[in-house]
Amino acid sequence: MDSDAPIVQFVDRPGILDLGWGHPIPAALPVAEWSAATEAALRDFGWQMLTYGHASGPGPILDWLTEHLLQTDAGRTRVAETFVTGGASHALDLVAALLVRPGDVVVVDSPTYHLALPILSGHGAEIVGAPADHRGIDPAATADLIAILQARGRRVPLLYIVPTFANPTGRNLPDDRREALVEMAAGSGVTIVEDDTYRELVYAETAPASLWSIADGRPVVRIGSFAKTVAPGLRLGWLNAAPDVIDAIAQLGYVDSGGGVNHSVALTMATFGISGAYDVHLDRVRQLYAGHRDVLVAALQVALPEIEIESPSGGWFLWLPLPADLVAGRLLPIAERSGVSFMEGTAFYKSAGGEDHIRLAFSHLGPPDLVEAAHRLASAITQASIT
């Protein structure tokens, strides 16, 4: 049957090199390796791969994942603290379904991952941006904000943050602020939801300790995903939380009725991980994306010498400041006429902010296109600055 219905989310616009899409480059997707893992999983698990699964996830992936997390972070994570999800967004939705009530206030970092905002507001929460500066969220000022809200009778159950290789900035929250933020949450009764999606896309040395590992039993929920390290089409991720939180999530109606989330793919991922193929693949994509970052940063430094380009040590994004008196909203139509696009910084703030920044993804385009995109962007900035 022929159909004009699209297959994938990405929309190609001929003539435009789009740096707005935080997607993997197709060459990074392990098609052959995943095919082999699927065949091996079907051979090893047989009918168990195609039936209803365990609510918190099948044992093989829980065992492999908890062991794997010991290698990627400082803290110890147990099977009883792990729940398999349909990706990071699904994990956030499950946590919000458990903890957020209509009329609550949820505090988010400033700037923050823009697609988390509709998930949280969809549970009836009012979203409030936290005080922040160039080093990230300010724990002391955030504590004051939460205290004011609570004094007004508002319930503040959650604080959402991407502290490691953040989307959109690519930055890491400093160690002292990580410690202070966990202390602040424990003292105010707020649960931190740490989006740790980019941890394994580290290109230099090691990633900083997660809030989850620092918390040591205090109220932090960590969410992660294989969307960036393996493939977004898997729709597979996880969350870490205290065992009572894991049990409560497993009893949510949607989970309880479904026999686990993404059971077959989870077993394939377990096979992919146990075989060592995941580690080989991860080494390859780290090198690939580090090369993409270096190409885009170098091209921008040449094309825009007057702008300080901050090169992130992990993740997929550059957070580019614009010249004085130029705002992203004015630049975007000029840029698209020049054949390049990006995401405006304002998309990553709940209220005011971000007009003077743009987010550039270096994941989706290859090196020659990244160089050309940088030159087109520089040309557009020059045009916008003189009009």
C-alpha positions as CSV (number, residue, x, y, z in Angstrom):
1,M,0.0,0.0,0.0
2,D,1.4,3.4,-1.0
3,S,1.1,6.2,1.5
4,D,2.3,9.8,1.7
5,A,2.3,9.6,5.5
6,P,5.8,10.5,6.8
7,I,8.0,7.8,8.5
8,V,10.3,10.0,10.6
9,Q,10.0,13.2,12.7
10,F,12.8,15.1,10.9
11,V,11.5,17.4,8.1
12,D,14.1,18.2,5.5
13,R,13.9,21.6,4.0
14,P,15.8,21.7,0.7
15,G,18.4,24.5,0.7
16,I,18.5,24.9,4.4
17,L,21.2,23.5,6.7
18,D,19.3,23.2,9.9
19,L,21.2,23.3,13.1
20,G,18.0,23.3,15.1
21,W,17.5,19.6,15.1
22,G,18.9,17.7,18.1
23,H,18.9,14.4,16.2
24,P,21.6,11.8,15.5
25,I,23.3,11.8,12.1
26,P,22.0,8.7,10.3
27,A,25.5,7.3,10.0
28,A,25.7,7.0,13.8
29,L,22.7,4.6,14.0
30,P,23.9,1.0,14.5
31,V,21.6,-0.7,12.0
32,A,23.6,-3.9,11.4
33,E,24.6,-4.2,15.1
34,W,21.1,-3.8,16.3
35,S,19.8,-6.3,13.8
36,A,22.4,-8.8,15.1
37,A,21.4,-8.1,18.7
38,T,17.7,-8.6,17.9
39,E,18.4,-11.9,16.3
40,A,20.5,-13.0,19.3
41,A,17.8,-11.9,21.8
42,L,15.1,-13.8,20.0
43,R,17.3,-16.9,19.9
44,D,18.2,-16.5,23.6
45,F,14.9,-15.5,25.1
46,G,12.5,-17.1,22.6
47,W,8.8,-16.7,23.5
48,Q,9.7,-14.7,26.6
49,M,10.8,-11.8,24.3
50,L,7.3,-11.5,22.7
51,T,5.0,-11.8,25.8
52,Y,4.1,-9.4,28.6
53,G,7.0,-8.2,30.6
54,H,7.8,-7.4,34.2
55,A,6.4,-4.0,35.4
56,S,9.8,-2.4,36.2
57,G,11.6,-4.0,33.3
58,P,13.0,-7.4,32.4
59,G,15.7,-8.8,34.7
60,P,18.5,-9.0,32.1
61,I,18.4,-5.3,31.3
62,L,18.0,-4.3,35.0
63,D,21.0,-6.4,35.9
64,W,23.2,-5.1,33.0
65,L,22.1,-1.5,33.4
66,T,22.7,-1.2,37.1
67,E,26.2,-2.7,36.6
68,H,26.8,-0.4,33.7
69,L,25.8,2.7,35.7
70,L,28.5,1.8,38.2
71,Q,31.0,2.5,35.4
72,T,29.5,5.8,34.3
73,D,29.0,7.5,37.6
74,A,30.4,7.7,41.1
75,G,27.4,6.3,43.1
76,R,26.0,2.8,43.4
77,T,22.6,2.1,41.9
78,R,20.6,-1.1,42.7
79,V,18.1,-3.0,40.7
80,A,15.4,-2.1,43.2
81,E,16.1,1.6,42.3
82,T,15.8,1.2,38.5
83,F,12.7,1.3,36.3
84,V,12.7,0.8,32.5
85,T,10.8,3.5,30.6
86,G,9.9,4.5,27.0
87,G,12.7,7.1,27.0
88,A,13.5,10.2,29.1
89,S,10.4,12.1,28.3
90,H,8.3,9.1,29.3
91,A,10.3,8.8,32.5
92,L,9.6,12.5,33.3
93,D,5.9,12.0,32.5
94,L,5.7,9.0,34.9
95,V,7.4,10.9,37.7
96,A,5.1,13.9,37.2
97,A,2.1,11.6,37.2
98,L,3.1,10.3,40.6
99,L,4.2,13.5,42.3
100,V,2.5,16.5,40.6
101,R,-1.1,17.6,41.3
102,P,-3.0,20.3,39.4
103,G,-2.2,23.7,40.8
104,D,1.3,22.7,42.0
105,V,4.4,24.8,41.1
106,V,7.3,23.0,39.3
107,V,10.6,24.8,39.2
108,V,12.9,24.4,36.2
109,D,16.4,25.5,35.4
110,S,16.9,28.7,33.3
111,P,17.4,27.9,30.5
112,T,16.1,24.3,30.3
113,Y,15.1,21.6,27.9
114,H,12.2,23.1,26.1
115,L,10.2,19.9,25.5
116,A,10.1,19.1,29.3
117,L,7.8,22.1,29.8
118,P,4.7,20.8,28.1
119,I,5.1,17.4,29.9
120,L,5.1,19.2,33.2
121,S,2.4,21.7,32.4
122,G,0.3,18.8,31.0
123,H,-0.1,17.6,34.6
124,G,-1.6,20.9,35.7
125,A,1.5,22.4,37.1
126,E,2.5,26.1,36.9
127,I,6.1,26.2,35.6
128,V,8.5,28.8,37.2
129,G,12.0,29.4,36.1
130,A,14.7,29.2,38.7
131,P,17.2,32.0,39.4
132,A,20.4,31.3,37.4
133,D,23.6,33.0,36.2
134,H,26.5,32.0,33.9
135,R,27.4,29.1,36.3
136,G,23.9,27.7,36.2
137,I,21.1,27.4,38.6
138,D,21.7,29.4,41.9
139,P,20.8,27.0,44.8
140,A,20.6,29.8,47.5
141,A,18.3,32.0,45.4
142,T,16.3,29.0,44.3
143,A,15.8,28.1,48.0
144,D,14.5,31.6,48.6
145,L,12.1,31.3,45.6
146,I,10.7,28.0,46.9
147,A,10.3,29.3,50.4
148,I,8.4,32.3,49.1
149,L,6.1,30.0,47.1
150,Q,5.5,27.7,50.0
151,A,4.8,30.6,52.3
152,R,2.1,31.6,49.9
153,G,0.5,28.2,50.3
154,R,1.8,26.8,47.0
155,R,3.0,23.2,46.8
156,V,6.3,22.7,45.1
157,P,6.9,19.0,44.5
158,L,9.6,19.0,41.8
159,L,12.6,20.8,40.4
160,Y,13.7,19.7,36.9
161,I,17.2,20.2,35.7
162,V,19.7,18.9,33.1
163,P,23.0,19.5,35.0
164,T,25.4,17.5,32.8
165,F,26.1,18.6,29.2
166,A,22.9,20.5,29.4
167,N,20.4,21.1,26.7
168,P,20.6,23.8,25.5
169,T,23.9,25.2,26.9
170,G,26.2,22.1,26.8
171,R,27.5,23.2,30.2
172,N,28.0,21.3,33.5
173,L,26.7,22.6,36.8
174,P,29.7,23.2,39.0
175,D,30.4,20.6,41.7
176,D,29.8,23.1,44.6
177,R,26.4,24.0,43.2
178,R,25.5,20.3,42.7
179,E,26.1,19.7,46.4
180,A,24.2,22.8,47.4
181,L,21.3,22.0,45.2
182,V,20.9,18.6,46.7
183,E,21.1,20.1,50.2
184,M,18.5,22.7,49.3
185,A,16.1,20.1,47.9
186,A,16.4,18.0,51.1
187,G,15.7,21.0,53.3
188,S,12.7,22.2,51.3
189,G,11.0,18.9,50.6
190,V,11.4,19.2,46.9
191,T,12.3,16.3,44.7
192,I,14.9,17.0,42.1
193,V,14.3,15.3,38.7
194,E,17.8,15.1,37.1
195,D,17.7,14.6,33.4
196,D,21.0,12.7,32.8
197,T,20.4,11.9,29.2
198,Y,23.8,13.2,27.9
199,R,26.1,11.7,30.6
200,E,27.8,9.1,28.3
201,L,28.4,11.5,25.4
202,V,31.5,12.8,27.1
203,Y,34.4,13.9,24.9
204,A,37.1,14.8,27.5
205,E,38.0,13.1,30.7
206,T,34.9,12.1,32.7
207,A,31.5,13.5,33.4
208,P,30.9,15.1,36.8
209,A,29.2,13.1,39.5
210,S,25.4,13.0,39.1
211,L,23.0,14.6,41.6
212,W,21.7,11.1,42.1
213,S,25.0,9.8,43.3
214,I,25.6,12.9,45.5
215,A,22.1,12.6,47.0
216,D,22.8,9.3,48.7
217,G,19.2,8.6,49.6
218,R,17.9,12.1,49.6
219,P,15.1,13.1,47.2
220,V,16.6,12.9,43.7
221,V,15.1,11.0,40.7
222,R,17.5,10.4,37.8
223,I,16.2,9.8,34.3
224,G,18.3,8.5,31.4
225,S,17.9,7.4,27.8
226,F,19.4,5.4,25.0
227,A,18.1,7.9,22.5
228,K,21.4,9.7,22.2
229,T,23.8,6.9,22.8
230,V,22.1,4.3,20.6
231,A,19.0,5.4,18.7
232,P,15.9,7.5,19.5
233,G,13.7,5.1,17.6
234,L,14.2,2.5,20.4
235,R,12.1,4.6,22.7
236,L,14.0,3.2,25.6
237,G,15.2,4.7,28.8
238,W,15.2,4.4,32.5
239,L,14.8,6.2,35.8
240,N,16.5,5.8,39.2
241,A,14.7,6.5,42.4
242,A,14.2,5.2,45.9
243,P,12.6,1.7,45.9
244,D,9.3,3.0,47.3
245,V,9.1,5.4,44.4
246,I,9.9,2.6,41.9
247,D,7.2,0.5,43.4
248,A,4.7,3.4,43.2
249,I,5.5,4.0,39.6
250,A,5.1,0.3,38.8
251,Q,1.6,0.5,40.3
252,L,0.4,3.4,38.1
253,G,-2.5,2.3,36.0
254,Y,-0.8,2.6,32.6
255,V,2.2,0.6,33.8
256,D,0.2,-2.0,35.7
257,S,-2.0,-2.8,32.8
258,G,0.7,-3.1,30.2
259,G,3.2,-5.8,31.4
260,G,6.2,-3.5,31.4
261,V,7.3,-0.8,29.1
262,N,8.9,-1.7,25.7
263,H,9.7,-5.2,26.9
264,S,11.1,-6.7,23.6
265,V,13.4,-3.7,22.9
266,A,14.6,-3.8,26.5
267,L,15.7,-7.4,26.1
268,T,17.5,-6.6,22.8
269,M,19.3,-3.7,24.6
270,A,20.3,-6.1,27.3
271,T,21.8,-8.4,24.7
272,F,23.5,-5.5,23.0
273,G,25.0,-4.4,26.2
274,I,26.1,-7.8,27.6
275,S,27.7,-8.7,24.3
276,G,30.0,-5.7,24.5
277,A,28.6,-4.2,21.2
278,Y,27.2,-1.2,23.2
279,D,30.7,-0.2,24.4
280,V,32.2,-0.5,20.9
281,H,29.3,1.5,19.5
282,L,29.6,4.2,22.2
283,D,33.3,4.6,21.6
284,R,32.6,5.2,17.9
285,V,29.8,7.7,18.4
286,R,31.8,9.6,21.0
287,Q,34.6,10.0,18.5
288,L,32.2,10.9,15.7
289,Y,30.3,13.6,17.7
290,A,33.5,15.0,19.2
291,G,34.7,15.5,15.7
292,H,31.5,17.2,14.7
293,R,31.8,19.6,17.7
294,D,35.4,20.4,16.8
295,V,34.5,21.1,13.2
296,L,31.6,23.5,14.0
297,V,33.5,25.3,16.8
298,A,36.5,25.8,14.5
299,A,34.4,27.0,11.6
300,L,32.5,29.5,13.9
301,Q,35.8,30.8,15.4
302,V,37.0,31.6,11.9
303,A,33.7,33.0,10.6
304,L,32.7,34.9,13.8
305,P,36.0,36.0,15.4
306,E,34.3,38.7,17.4
307,I,32.1,36.1,19.3
308,E,33.5,33.9,22.1
309,I,32.6,30.3,21.2
310,E,32.3,28.0,24.1
311,S,33.2,24.4,23.2
312,P,31.3,21.9,25.4
313,S,33.0,18.8,26.8
314,G,30.0,16.6,26.0
315,G,26.5,16.5,24.6
316,W,25.2,17.7,21.3
317,F,24.8,21.5,21.6
318,L,26.5,24.9,21.3
319,W,24.9,27.9,23.1
320,L,26.0,30.8,20.9
321,P,25.8,34.4,22.2
322,L,24.8,37.0,19.6
323,P,26.4,40.3,19.1
324,A,25.1,43.2,21.2
325,D,21.7,44.6,20.1
326,L,20.9,41.5,17.9
327,V,18.1,39.2,19.0
328,A,17.4,35.7,17.7
329,G,14.0,36.6,16.5
330,R,15.3,39.1,14.1
331,L,18.2,36.9,13.0
332,L,16.1,33.8,12.2
333,P,14.3,34.9,9.0
334,I,17.5,36.4,7.6
335,A,19.4,33.2,8.5
336,E,16.8,31.0,6.7
337,R,17.0,33.2,3.6
338,S,20.7,32.5,3.8
339,G,20.2,28.8,4.0
340,V,20.8,28.0,7.6
341,S,18.6,27.6,10.7
342,F,18.8,27.2,14.5
343,M,16.6,27.3,17.6
344,E,16.0,30.6,19.3
345,G,17.2,30.9,22.8
346,T,13.8,32.0,24.0
347,A,12.4,28.5,23.5
348,F,14.4,27.3,26.5
349,Y,12.9,29.8,29.0
350,K,9.5,29.6,30.7
351,S,9.3,33.4,30.8
352,A,11.7,36.1,29.6
353,G,15.2,35.3,28.6
354,G,17.3,33.8,25.8
355,E,16.8,36.5,23.2
356,D,20.5,37.0,22.9
357,H,21.4,33.4,22.4
358,I,20.8,30.6,19.8
359,R,21.2,26.8,20.2
360,L,23.2,25.0,17.5
361,A,23.1,21.2,17.3
362,F,26.3,19.6,15.8
363,S,24.9,16.1,15.9
364,H,22.8,15.9,12.8
365,L,24.9,17.3,10.0
366,G,28.2,16.0,8.7
367,P,31.5,18.0,8.8
368,P,31.2,19.7,5.3
369,D,27.7,20.8,6.0
370,L,28.7,22.1,9.5
371,V,31.4,24.2,8.0
372,E,29.0,25.6,5.3
373,A,26.4,26.2,8.0
374,A,28.8,28.2,10.1
375,H,29.7,30.5,7.1
376,R,26.0,31.0,6.2
377,L,25.2,31.8,9.8
378,A,28.1,34.4,10.0
379,S,26.8,36.0,6.8
380,A,23.3,36.2,8.2
381,I,24.6,37.7,11.5
382,T,26.5,40.3,9.5
383,Q,23.3,41.2,7.5
384,A,21.2,41.3,10.6
385,S,23.6,43.6,12.4
386,I,23.6,46.2,9.7
387,T,19.9,46.3,9.0
